[in-house]
Amino acid sequence: MTSILIDRSTFPPQVGFEDLVMDEDEVRLVLDQHGVNATEATVRAVLEQTGGWAYGVRLAAAALAELSRSMQSAVRGAYRHPAGWHDDRNDLDATIELGMTDGLVNRRREDSGMYDALFVVPLTARETDVLKLLAEFCSNEEIAAALVLSMNTVKTHMRSLFQKLSVTRRADAVRRGQALGLC
């Protein structure tokens, strides 16, 4: 058997992890291609959530584009919302008062920075169920009983839900969920 000598200097260099990860400019470009007018905070949030992996960035961009479209329609009908965000005003006044920031609702009572770290990770079915029960003012015990879960599991879902919605309180989670059309 004859051995063959290979000259490795003729091979291209190896592609490493750092070569595959997108940077902020590349993430911004993908978001722009999907029609998402992203703030610096949004770009950083997408980069952090996806680890810079191209497919994750693409999925996040598509989700943000869809979220932006759904939020615009939510704002148009917001003044008629049963929770009474606004009294009898026309669509233009409601839209101006709510304000549009990158397609997300920025209500006057809430900190505008709250929505800069956009909703990137979708909720699981169970987290959505928990959010709907939160909107009905159910306690953790009532949620556990209704969904046949342990208290620890409910708390885990709540913690994940709060993190994904970028909130720290139950009422904020419900408000954010309603603004996003989740409950």
N, CA, C and O of each residue as an XYZ file, in Angstrom:
732
protein
N       0.829     -1.162      0.000
C       0.000      0.000      0.000
C       0.887      1.243      0.000
O       1.853      1.332      0.757
N       0.556      2.159     -0.825
C       1.345      3.375     -0.954
C       0.704      4.489     -0.143
O      -0.508      4.691     -0.218
N       1.484      5.195      0.612
C       0.943      6.329      1.367
C       1.039      7.594      0.528
O       1.985      7.778     -0.238
N       0.069      8.441      0.682
C       0.017      9.685     -0.081
C       0.285     10.841      0.872
O      -0.342     10.944      1.926
N       1.186     11.678      0.509
C       1.484     12.867      1.307
C       0.609     14.021      0.828
O       0.506     14.288     -0.370
N      -0.007     14.690      1.775
C      -0.889     15.811      1.448
C      -0.259     17.091      1.968
O       0.161     17.169      3.122
N      -0.200     18.075      1.115
C       0.329     19.378      1.510
C      -0.816     20.202      2.098
O      -1.651     20.707      1.348
N      -0.872     20.347      3.409
C      -1.964     21.051      4.090
C      -1.946     22.560      3.844
O      -2.949     23.224      4.106
N      -0.881     23.104      3.368
C      -0.823     24.549      3.117
C      -1.730     24.952      1.961
O      -2.043     26.133      1.813
N      -2.162     23.992      1.135
C      -3.042     24.311      0.017
C      -4.517     24.294      0.419
O      -5.368     24.736     -0.353
N      -4.832     23.791      1.612
C      -6.221     23.742      2.070
C      -6.653     25.107      2.609
O      -5.838     25.846      3.162
N      -7.930     25.438      2.449
C      -8.414     26.700      3.047
C      -8.405     26.574      4.574
O      -8.433     25.465      5.105
N      -8.367     27.701      5.271
C      -8.364     27.638      6.737
C      -9.689     27.088      7.255
O     -10.714     27.165      6.578
N      -9.653     26.537      8.457
C     -10.873     25.995      9.063
C     -11.828     27.119      9.439
O     -11.407     28.210      9.824
N     -13.118     26.833      9.322
C     -14.148     27.775      9.736
C     -14.470     27.477     11.186
O     -14.827     26.353     11.537
N     -14.344     28.487     12.021
C     -14.596     28.312     13.445
C     -15.907     28.940     13.881
O     -16.585     29.595     13.090
N     -16.258     28.738     15.136
C     -17.493     29.268     15.718
C     -17.605     30.771     15.519
O     -18.658     31.276     15.131
N     -16.514     31.487     15.786
C     -16.547     32.955     15.695
C     -16.794     33.429     14.271
O     -17.253     34.554     14.074
N     -16.502     32.604     13.276
C     -16.758     32.968     11.881
C     -18.239     32.852     11.522
O     -18.697     33.494     10.576
N     -18.985     32.047     12.259
C     -20.395     31.798     11.950
C     -21.355     32.720     12.693
O     -22.518     32.835     12.307
N     -20.893     33.371     13.740
C     -21.755     34.206     14.575
C     -21.902     35.591     13.951
O     -20.921     36.199     13.523
N     -23.148     36.083     13.906
C     -23.407     37.410     13.349
C     -23.037     38.491     14.356
O     -23.107     38.275     15.566
N     -22.643     39.653     13.852
C     -22.391     40.790     14.729
C     -23.604     41.723     14.674
O     -24.579     41.430     13.982
N     -23.547     42.848     15.400
C     -24.701     43.754     15.484
C     -25.106     44.311     14.127
O     -26.297     44.432     13.841
N     -24.136     44.651     13.289
C     -24.462     45.194     11.969
C     -25.184     44.168     11.099
O     -26.116     44.516     10.374
N     -24.763     42.921     11.166
C     -25.415     41.863     10.386
C     -26.822     41.591     10.908
O     -27.739     41.359     10.120
N     -27.004     41.617     12.234
C     -28.336     41.435     12.821
C     -29.245     42.576     12.388
O     -30.392     42.344     12.007
N     -28.741     43.817     12.442
C     -29.530     44.974     12.026
C     -29.948     44.842     10.564
O     -31.079     45.176     10.209
N     -29.048     44.359      9.722
C     -29.348     44.168      8.298
C     -30.480     43.153      8.108
O     -31.391     43.387      7.315
N     -30.428     42.035      8.828
C     -31.482     41.021      8.727
C     -32.815     41.594      9.210
O     -33.851     41.364      8.586
N     -32.794     42.340     10.319
C     -34.022     42.951     10.820
C     -34.585     43.940      9.801
O     -35.793     43.973      9.568
N     -33.710     44.746      9.195
C     -34.154     45.696      8.156
C     -34.773     44.965      6.971
O     -35.785     45.413      6.432
N     -34.184     43.851      6.561
C     -34.708     43.080      5.432
C     -36.097     42.526      5.723
O     -36.872     42.279      4.799
N     -36.420     42.328      7.009
C     -37.747     41.843      7.392
C     -38.696     42.988      7.708
O     -39.831     42.751      8.122
N     -38.252     44.226      7.519
C     -39.113     45.383      7.750
C     -39.225     45.786      9.204
O     -40.173     46.476      9.579
N     -38.278     45.374     10.033
C     -38.293     45.731     11.452
C     -37.372     46.925     11.646
O     -36.166     46.831     11.418
N     -37.943     48.046     12.068
C     -37.169     49.247     12.347
C     -36.684     49.141     13.785
O     -37.375     49.573     14.707
N     -35.502     48.570     13.982
C     -35.041     48.174     15.309
C     -34.176     49.232     15.972
O     -33.354     49.884     15.328
N     -34.380     49.387     17.282
C     -33.519     50.230     18.093
C     -32.254     49.450     18.442
O     -32.165     48.248     18.195
N     -31.285     50.146     19.016
C     -30.054     49.469     19.448
C     -30.377     48.387     20.478
O     -29.788     47.306     20.460
N     -31.326     48.689     21.381
C     -31.715     47.711     22.406
C     -32.312     46.463     21.768
O     -32.071     45.349     22.232
N     -33.085     46.647     20.713
C     -33.685     45.516     20.012
C     -32.606     44.651     19.365
O     -32.640     43.425     19.470
N     -31.659     45.289     18.703
C     -30.568     44.552     18.054
C     -29.787     43.754     19.092
O     -29.472     42.584     18.877
N     -29.476     44.398     20.227
C     -28.736     43.702     21.281
C     -29.545     42.546     21.851
O     -28.994     41.481     22.132
N     -30.864     42.749     22.026
C     -31.718     41.686     22.571
C     -31.772     40.490     21.626
O     -31.683     39.344     22.067
N     -31.920     40.754     20.326
C     -31.947     39.660     19.346
C     -30.605     38.930     19.351
O     -30.560     37.700     19.325
N     -29.521     39.691     19.386
C     -28.190     39.094     19.398
C     -27.989     38.236     20.639
O     -27.432     37.141     20.561
N     -28.444     38.736     21.785
C     -28.302     37.993     23.038
C     -29.168     36.733     23.042
O     -28.710     35.668     23.454
N     -30.409     36.849     22.587
C     -31.337     35.717     22.613
C     -30.948     34.621     21.621
O     -31.176     33.441     21.884
N     -30.366     34.998     20.491
C     -30.051     34.013     19.448
C     -28.603     33.554     19.474
O     -28.242     32.597     18.788
N     -27.778     34.222     20.253
C     -26.360     33.895     20.275
C     -25.673     34.262     18.964
O     -24.535     33.860     18.724
N     -26.359     35.022     18.119
C     -25.797     35.450     16.845
C     -25.908     34.423     15.733
O     -25.393     34.639     14.636
N     -26.580     33.301     16.006
C     -26.731     32.277     14.974
C     -27.717     32.749     13.918
O     -28.796     33.241     14.246
N     -27.349     32.600     12.653
C     -28.102     33.155     11.532
C     -29.565     32.711     11.512
O     -30.457     33.541     11.338
N     -29.818     31.427     11.686
C     -31.204     30.959     11.620
C     -32.035     31.525     12.766
O     -33.196     31.887     12.575
N     -31.446     31.602     13.952
C     -32.147     32.196     15.086
C     -32.457     33.661     14.849
O     -33.545     34.130     15.185
N     -31.509     34.392     14.271
C     -31.720     35.811     13.958
C     -32.846     35.941     12.938
O     -33.697     36.823     13.057
N     -32.851     35.072     11.947
C     -33.898     35.119     10.920
C     -35.274     34.836     11.528
O     -36.243     35.523     11.206
N     -35.366     33.835     12.401
C     -36.637     33.532     13.058
C     -37.092     34.696     13.934
O     -38.271     35.052     13.940
N     -36.152     35.287     14.674
C     -36.486     36.431     15.525
C     -36.980     37.596     14.676
O     -37.951     38.257     15.043
N     -36.328     37.857     13.552
C     -36.728     38.952     12.667
C     -38.139     38.716     12.122
O     -38.951     39.639     12.069
N     -38.422     37.484     11.719
C     -39.763     37.162     11.209
C     -40.814     37.323     12.301
O     -41.906     37.830     12.044
N     -40.486     36.891     13.521
C     -41.429     37.031     14.639
C     -41.658     38.499     14.976
O     -42.791     38.899     15.244
N     -40.609     39.302     14.967
C     -40.750     40.727     15.265
C     -41.540     41.446     14.182
O     -42.320     42.350     14.480
N     -41.347     41.055     12.935
C     -42.112     41.662     11.844
C     -43.596     41.346     12.007
O     -44.441     42.224     11.836
N     -43.914     40.102     12.336
C     -45.308     39.706     12.555
C     -45.886     40.423     13.769
O     -47.027     40.885     13.736
N     -45.106     40.513     14.830
C     -45.543     41.211     16.041
C     -45.838     42.668     15.738
O     -46.830     43.216     16.220
N     -44.995     43.293     14.952
C     -45.194     44.688     14.584
C     -46.501     44.865     13.816
O     -47.257     45.802     14.072
N     -46.762     43.957     12.871
C     -48.014     44.041     12.100
C     -49.228     43.825     12.995
O     -50.224     44.536     12.863
N     -49.160     42.856     13.903
C     -50.312     42.590     14.768
C     -50.521     43.717     15.763
O     -51.660     44.024     16.115
N     -49.432     44.346     16.227
C     -49.564     45.458     17.175
C     -50.184     46.671     16.509
O     -50.953     47.392     17.145
N     -49.871     46.914     15.248
C     -50.466     48.040     14.549
C     -51.975     47.867     14.444
O     -52.720     48.835     14.591
N     -52.431     46.642     14.191
C     -53.878     46.430     14.132
C     -54.496     46.520     15.522
O     -55.639     46.953     15.663
N     -53.755     46.116     16.550
C     -54.260     46.225     17.921
C     -54.413     47.678     18.321
O     -55.366     48.036     19.013
N     -53.484     48.519     17.894
C     -53.555     49.940     18.232
C     -54.746     50.582     17.559
O     -55.416     51.426     18.154
N     -55.024     50.186     16.306
C     -56.164     50.779     15.603
C     -57.473     50.524     16.346
O     -58.365     51.372     16.330
N     -57.600     49.369     16.995
C     -58.836     49.061     17.701
C     -58.726     49.217     19.205
O     -59.644     48.825     19.926
N     -57.640     49.773     19.699
C     -57.385     49.825     21.141
C     -58.425     50.638     21.900
O     -58.762     50.285     23.030
N     -58.935     51.697     21.325
C     -59.870     52.530     22.062
C     -61.192     51.816     22.315
O     -61.970     52.246     23.166
N     -61.461     50.730     21.587
C     -62.687     49.958     21.789
C     -62.464     48.752     22.692
O     -63.392     47.981     22.933
N     -61.257     48.583     23.187
C     -60.908     47.422     24.003
C     -61.795     47.370     25.248
O     -62.016     48.402     25.881
N     -62.310     46.184     25.615
C     -63.203     46.079     26.761
C     -62.583     46.541     28.075
O     -63.305     46.953     28.983
N     -61.271     46.479     28.189
C     -60.644     46.924     29.430
C     -60.690     48.437     29.554
O     -60.356     48.984     30.605
N     -61.106     49.129     28.479
C     -61.282     50.565     28.543
C     -59.978     51.340     28.545
O     -59.783     52.221     29.383
N     -59.078     51.024     27.613
C     -57.830     51.788     27.537
C     -58.145     53.256     27.304
O     -57.487     54.141     27.851
N     -59.174     53.506     26.475
C     -59.528     54.881     26.122
C     -61.036     55.023     26.102
O     -61.770     54.052     25.921
N     -61.477     56.242     26.290
C     -62.903     56.489     26.160
C     -63.205     56.741     24.682
O     -62.395     56.394     23.822
N     -64.355     57.338     24.378
C     -64.764     57.508     22.985
C     -63.877     58.514     22.270
O     -64.067     59.724     22.396
N     -62.914     58.011     21.525
C     -62.019     58.837     20.720
C     -61.879     58.164     19.367
O     -62.167     56.977     19.215
N     -61.441     58.923     18.404
C     -61.268     58.267     17.102
C     -59.933     57.554     17.029
O     -59.069     57.736     17.887
N     -59.770     56.728     15.979
C     -58.562     55.910     15.836
C     -57.289     56.735     15.850
O     -56.305     56.341     16.476
N     -57.291     57.866     15.175
C     -56.084     58.676     15.098
C     -55.663     59.164     16.474
O     -54.486     59.090     16.827
N     -56.633     59.671     17.268
C     -56.304     60.127     18.622
C     -55.781     58.977     19.471
O     -54.827     59.151     20.228
N     -56.403     57.791     19.350
C     -55.958     56.631     20.135
C     -54.546     56.231     19.739
O     -53.722     55.907     20.594
N     -54.273     56.252     18.452
C     -52.938     55.881     17.983
C     -51.900     56.875     18.459
O     -50.809     56.482     18.872
N     -52.223     58.158     18.407
C     -51.282     59.181     18.853
C     -51.041     59.067     20.347
O     -49.902     59.155     20.806
N     -52.135     58.867     21.124
C     -51.965     58.787     22.565
C     -51.190     57.533     22.965
O     -50.356     57.583     23.870
N     -51.462     56.399     22.292
C     -50.719     55.190     22.607
C     -49.276     55.304     22.150
O     -48.367     54.825     22.828
N     -49.061     55.935     21.002
C     -47.711     56.103     20.468
C     -47.193     54.805     19.880
O     -47.392     53.735     20.455
N     -46.541     54.893     18.757
C     -45.968     53.707     18.134
C     -44.453     53.800     18.234
O     -43.859     54.773     17.771
N     -43.824     52.796     18.834
C     -42.375     52.719     18.918
C     -41.967     51.384     18.342
O     -42.191     50.344     18.961
N     -41.365     51.401     17.158
C     -40.985     50.163     16.468
C     -42.165     49.213     16.368
O     -41.984     47.996     16.416
N     -43.384     49.755     16.227
C     -44.551     48.895     16.059
C     -45.098     48.336     17.348
O     -46.009     47.509     17.310
N     -44.582     48.751     18.487
C     -45.083     48.240     19.752
C     -45.838     49.319     20.501
O     -45.555     50.507     20.350
N     -46.800     48.901     21.307
C     -47.584     49.853     22.072
C     -46.743     50.418     23.201
O     -46.072     49.683     23.925
N     -46.792     51.740     23.340
C     -46.067     52.414     24.412
C     -47.090     53.250     25.176
O     -47.220     54.452     24.943
N     -47.804     52.614     26.075
C     -48.858     53.322     26.794
C     -48.254     54.298     27.778
O     -47.174     54.056     28.317
N     -48.956     55.416     28.019
C     -48.405     56.504     28.827
C     -48.112     56.103     30.261
O     -47.238     56.705     30.885
N     -48.814     55.096     30.820
C     -48.588     54.710     32.206
C     -47.328     53.893     32.385
O     -46.830     53.762     33.503
N     -46.804     53.342     31.307
C     -45.699     52.409     31.424
C     -44.406     53.037     30.952
O     -44.408     53.960     30.137
N     -43.321     52.537     31.463
C     -41.995     52.999     31.087
C     -41.725     52.631     29.638
O     -41.870     51.469     29.260
N     -41.335     53.601     28.823
C     -41.118     53.332     27.403
C     -39.976     52.360     27.176
O     -39.964     51.658     26.165
N     -39.016     52.298     28.087
C     -37.904     51.376     27.943
C     -38.314     49.930     28.113
O     -37.583     49.021     27.717
N     -39.477     49.711     28.700
C     -39.944     48.353     28.958
C     -40.105     47.556     27.667
O     -39.877     46.346     27.650
N     -40.495     48.225     26.595
C     -40.754     47.531     25.347
C     -39.578     47.550     24.385
O     -39.685     47.009     23.284
N     -38.454     48.162     24.768
C     -37.294     48.177     23.883
C     -36.676     46.798     23.745
O     -36.145     46.462     22.687
N     -36.737     45.984     24.811
C     -36.175     44.635     24.749
C     -37.247     43.697     24.228
O     -37.720     42.826     24.958
N     -37.622     43.862     23.011
C     -38.762     43.237     22.362
C     -39.034     41.796     22.728
O     -38.136     41.050     23.119
N     -40.286     41.423     22.592
C     -40.747     40.065     22.791
C     -40.145     39.216     21.689
O     -40.575     39.304     20.539
N     -39.164     38.401     22.015
C     -38.468     37.617     21.002
C     -38.822     36.142     21.104
O     -39.064     35.497     20.083
N     -38.856     35.605     22.289
C     -39.084     34.185     22.485
C     -40.586     33.939     22.644
O     -41.202     34.508     23.545
N     -41.187     33.109     21.796
C     -42.622     32.849     21.914
C     -42.946     32.070     23.184
O     -42.120     31.313     23.692
N     -44.154     32.268     23.685
C     -44.611     31.565     24.881
C     -44.994     30.129     24.520
O     -45.447     29.850     23.410
N     -44.803     29.232     25.479
C     -45.272     27.860     25.291
C     -46.780     27.845     25.492
O     -47.360     28.830     25.950
N     -47.408     26.741     25.153
C     -48.859     26.611     25.325
C     -49.227     26.742     26.809
O     -50.212     27.397     27.152
N     -48.433     26.118     27.681
C     -48.721     26.186     29.124
C     -48.547     27.606     29.664
O     -49.340     28.062     30.487
N     -47.505     28.305     29.198
C     -47.300     29.681     29.638
C     -48.463     30.561     29.194
O     -48.883     31.458     29.926
N     -48.981     30.306     28.001
C     -50.146     31.048     27.516
C     -51.362     30.741     28.384
O     -52.131     31.645     28.712
N     -51.542     29.477     28.759
C     -52.641     29.106     29.657
C     -52.518     29.824     30.995
O     -53.503     30.338     31.524
N     -51.308     29.857     31.535
C     -51.065     30.546     32.813
C     -51.377     32.034     32.672
O     -52.002     32.623     33.555
N     -50.945     32.645     31.567
C     -51.198     34.070     31.337
C     -52.691     34.357     31.260
O     -53.159     35.359     31.802
N     -53.443     33.486     30.589
C     -54.896     33.686     30.490
C     -55.562     33.609     31.860
O     -56.482     34.374     32.151
N     -55.098     32.685     32.703
C     -55.646     32.586     34.057
C     -55.213     33.780     34.907
O     -55.968     34.226     35.771
N     -54.023     34.296     34.676
C     -53.594     35.518     35.366
C     -54.523     36.679     35.009
O     -54.865     37.496     35.865
N     -54.926     36.744     33.746
C     -55.825     37.802     33.292
C     -57.194     37.707     33.958
O     -57.929     38.692     34.031
N     -57.530     36.510     34.442
C     -58.798     36.312     35.156
C     -58.620     36.484     36.663
O     -59.505     36.125     37.440
N     -57.475     37.034     37.076
C     -57.152     37.319     38.484
C     -57.079     36.060     39.347
O     -57.423     36.101     40.529
N     -56.635     34.947     38.769
C     -56.492     33.702     39.528
C     -55.200     33.724     40.341
O     -54.183     34.262     39.904
N     -55.263     33.136     41.517
C     -54.063     32.999     42.355
C     -53.234     31.821     41.843
O     -53.692     31.057     40.993
N     -52.022     31.678     42.361
C     -51.184     30.543     41.970
C     -51.875     29.221     42.283
O     -51.806     28.280     41.494
N     -52.541     29.150     43.434
C     -53.243     27.922     43.823
C     -54.372     27.607     42.842
O     -54.562     26.453     42.458
N     -55.119     28.632     42.439
C     -56.213     28.431     41.489
C     -55.677     28.013     40.114
O     -56.276     27.179     39.436
N     -54.556     28.595     39.715
C     -53.942     28.220     38.435
C     -53.497     26.761     38.484
O     -53.722     26.003     37.540
N     -52.862     26.374     39.596
C     -52.404     24.986     39.757
C     -53.581     24.016     39.678
O     -53.494     22.978     39.022
N     -54.675     24.356     40.344
C     -55.853     23.483     40.338
C     -56.484     23.419     38.943
O     -56.863     22.343     38.481
N     -56.595     24.561     38.279
C     -57.246     24.608     36.965
C     -56.447     23.853     35.904
O     -57.027     23.221     35.021
N     -55.119     23.917     35.989
C     -54.275     23.286     34.982
C     -53.715     21.930     35.417
O     -52.959     21.292     34.685
N     -54.100     21.503     36.622
C     -53.639     20.245     37.206
C     -52.100     20.211     37.208
O     -51.475     19.322     36.629
N     -51.528     21.200     37.871
C     -50.079     21.332     37.987
C     -49.716     21.486     39.458
O     -50.564     21.816     40.286
N     -48.459     21.245     39.770
C     -47.989     21.508     41.135
C     -47.718     23.000     41.278
O     -47.585     23.714     40.284
N     -47.638     23.461     42.506
C     -47.351     24.874     42.763
C     -45.974     25.238     42.203
O     -45.797     26.318     41.641
N     -45.009     24.344     42.356
C     -43.670     24.629     41.836
C     -43.675     24.782     40.317
O     -42.972     25.634     39.773
N     -44.459     23.965     39.642
C     -44.545     24.059     38.191
C     -45.187     25.379     37.782
O     -44.746     26.014     36.824
N     -46.216     25.791     38.495
C     -46.856     27.083     38.218
C     -45.850     28.208     38.404
O     -45.764     29.114     37.575
N     -45.090     28.152     39.491
C     -44.088     29.192     39.745
C     -43.017     29.205     38.652
O     -42.549     30.272     38.254
N     -42.633     28.031     38.171
C     -41.652     27.954     37.091
C     -42.200     28.586     35.817
O     -41.498     29.337     35.140
N     -43.469     28.276     35.487
C     -44.103     28.877     34.308
C     -44.201     30.392     34.466
O     -43.980     31.134     33.509
N     -44.529     30.844     35.659
C     -44.655     32.290     35.913
C     -43.296     32.971     35.727
O     -43.209     34.024     35.096
N     -42.255     32.376     36.268
C     -40.915     32.955     36.160
C     -40.502     33.060     34.687
O     -39.976     34.087     34.257
N     -40.742     31.996     33.921
C     -40.418     31.997     32.502
C     -41.260     33.015     31.738
O     -40.751     33.724     30.869
N     -42.536     33.082     32.063
C     -43.464     34.024     31.442
C     -43.020     35.461     31.698
O     -42.990     36.274     30.775
N     -42.676     35.777     32.946
C     -42.226     37.122     33.295
C     -40.952     37.475     32.539
O     -40.801     38.600     32.062
N     -40.045     36.523     32.430
C     -38.782     36.774     31.727
C     -39.042     37.031     30.238
O     -38.477     37.960     29.660
N     -39.885     36.220     29.628
C     -40.152     36.368     28.202
C     -40.900     37.655     27.887
O     -40.706     38.242     26.822
N     -41.756     38.098     28.808
C     -42.509     39.333     28.588
C     -41.780     40.570     29.114
O     -42.273     41.688     28.970
N     -40.617     40.374     29.718
C     -39.804     41.466     30.276
C     -40.583     42.275     31.320
O     -40.609     43.505     31.280
N     -41.215     41.556     32.252
C     -41.971     42.198     33.326
C     -41.552     41.596     34.664
O     -40.866     40.575     34.712
N     -41.979     42.246     35.753
C     -41.663     41.739     37.079
C     -42.902     41.539     37.942
O     -42.813     40.974     39.032
N     -44.056     41.998     37.465
C     -45.289     41.873     38.255
C     -46.398     41.228     37.443
O     -46.395     41.273     36.212
N     -47.352     40.624     38.155
C     -48.472     39.941     37.509
C     -49.294     40.888     36.647
O     -49.641     40.562     35.511
N     -49.602     42.062     37.191
C     -50.422     43.033     36.459
C     -49.729     43.478     35.171
O     -50.375     43.653     34.138
N     -48.399     43.661     35.242
C     -47.647     44.045     34.044
C     -47.663     42.929     33.007
O     -47.740     43.193     31.807
N     -47.592     41.688     33.464
C     -47.642     40.544     32.543
C     -48.986     40.508     31.819
O     -49.039     40.267     30.613
N     -50.063     40.746     32.550
C     -51.400     40.751     31.939
C     -51.512     41.901     30.945
O     -52.002     41.709     29.832
N     -51.059     43.108     31.337
C     -51.119     44.257     30.424
C     -50.307     43.985     29.158
O     -50.763     44.262     28.048
N     -49.125     43.452     29.329
C     -48.275     43.165     28.174
C     -48.899     42.077     27.306
O     -48.895     42.170     26.078
N     -49.437     41.041     27.962
C     -50.097     39.965     27.217
C     -51.288     40.465     26.432
O     -51.505     40.037     25.298
N     -52.071     41.372     27.017
C     -53.209     41.939     26.308
C     -52.751     42.803     25.149
O     -53.350     42.774     24.075
N     -51.684     43.577     25.362
C     -51.164     44.426     24.295
C     -50.650     43.591     23.126
O     -50.712     44.025     21.976
N     -50.142     42.393     23.419
C     -49.608     41.513     22.380
C     -50.661     40.567     21.829
O     -50.375     39.773     20.933
N     -51.885     40.646     22.361
C     -52.967     39.789     21.882
C     -52.851     38.344     22.333
O     -53.362     37.443     21.668
N     -52.178     38.113     23.464
C     -51.979     36.750     23.959
C     -53.060     36.307     24.919
O     -53.238     35.107     25.132
N     -53.780     37.237     25.498
C     -54.839     36.855     26.454
C     -56.007     37.822     26.345
O     -56.997     37.676     27.062
